[in-house]
Structures are given as C-alpha cells and as structure tokens.
Amino acid sequence: SFAFLHNGYWKDIGTVGSFYEANLALVSESSKFNTNDPVRPIYTEELDLPSPLVKNTQVDQSIISPGCVIEAKGIYRSLIGVRTSIGKGTTIEDSIIIGNLKSKATPPLVIGENCVIKKTIIDEQSSIGNNVQLINQKKISSYDGNGIYIRDGIIVVSSGTKIPDGFIL
C-alpha cells in the first residue's frame, strides 16, 4: 500500500450537489482551481474536433468545448461539453452539459430552440426538444421521472434521455 502527499486542489464529488458545485467552480471568478496555470498545465485527450462555432450568443463565465455549434440566446455560468448543438433562442444558466464524447459516429448532443435550462446537468447522448423548460419551477429538492431526476435541487437528465418538445419541469 502507498500514500502520497497532496497539497493541491481536491474536491469531493460524491453527491450530485458536490459534483455540480465542483464543476461550476471552474467558471467562478473566485475559483481556487486555475485551469490556465502555465506552471501546472492541464493536458486533455486530443479530440481532433473543430473549434466551437458560436453565432449571435451572449456568453459569460462559461467554458465551451470543441466541436460545439451554438446559436443560443445566452449561456451564463455554464460548462458546455464537446459536440453539443444548441438551437436559436435557448438560454442556459448555471448548468453542466456533458456533451457527446463517445464517438464521432454518434450524433452530437442536441438542445433545441427556445429552451430555458437552469441549474441542470445533462448527460451525454441525450436530446432536448424545442421549447423545453428545465427550471425546477416548483423548487423541489427530489424527483424521479423517466430519465429526469432532481437531486439536491439540481435537475439531472440521465444519459440517452430524449425530452420531447414543450416539456416543462
């Protein structure tokens, strides 16, 4: 058995709430974790994907990954994972969109037009129809649905879930 001293950044991500907070800390202005530190660079897997294409979208405190095509109204304090397509008029706030990394043969994760997504984690290989509202309008802390859950007040769309047009939660 071995032990190693670690004096750097460490965060427990054992619950939905802690996973959510640790990820959104990456876009916080007061983050203790510097993703652009030249002394301790972060290396990731080479994806061979194009740079993100962002059209007419207001973006603030967000990370947008390679291979994305975004025509949203706005993205605020969010992480947008690889190969995500976001339609016109959509607003994403305080959310983590995992994207679609599995393979280039798999379609990108698609979020339709005129959606409102707040405080949500969307897992890979999911698709969100048009005019969907994932906002936890009843402010509930726990919910179990067909591929859609709420834990710690955070909406979670599980992998492969297809949300139809006009769905509201």
Buried (B, 14 or more C-beta within 10 A) or exposed (E): EEEEEEEEEEEEEEEBBEBBBBBBBBBEEEEEBEEEEEEEEEEEEEEEBEEBEBEEBEBEBBBBBBBBBBBBBBBBBBBBBBBBBBBBBBBBBBBBBBBBBEEEEEEBBBBBBBBBBBBBBBBBBBBBBBBBBBBBEEEEEEBEBEBBBBBBBBBBBBEEBBBEEEBEB
